[in-house]
């Protein structure tokens, strides 16, 4: 008598072997995705650190009235994060400090567009307009007339240094109250 064959055929290992490469591909994809996400977060953290450093430098230089370096640092901060309003606001303060109101208005308009209409920038635009008007009024008030300058020279006695070349004219003494030649640049 022959031994009875079992009704279950022997198990093959082929399906098991196919699962291993699929698992490895999934593991590799997950690792690569993790590295990509980690790299992205790392890059953003680096950029954020650079942004904050440039912003802080810009603030420092502005306080020191070192306008040239403040402009460089704040423009770098804008390059790193053009959607953040802070560097635009500080850069406008730099230009206001230099009484360069056109540049202040220009950078604020760029900032307003880049930030999607930030309200702080809008307020700063109004402030720049007011400061520009005040500066124009002040400049007009400080402009002395030629008569004011002449009267001041006579009262102070400083006219002598300007009048010595023509003190005697045609044998007659010339007095500043009577005749005057004044060249004002």
Helices and strands as residue ranges (DSSP letters): H 14-63, H 67-80, H 86-97, H 101-114, H 119-142, H 146-156, H 159-163, G 164-166, E 168-169, E 172-173
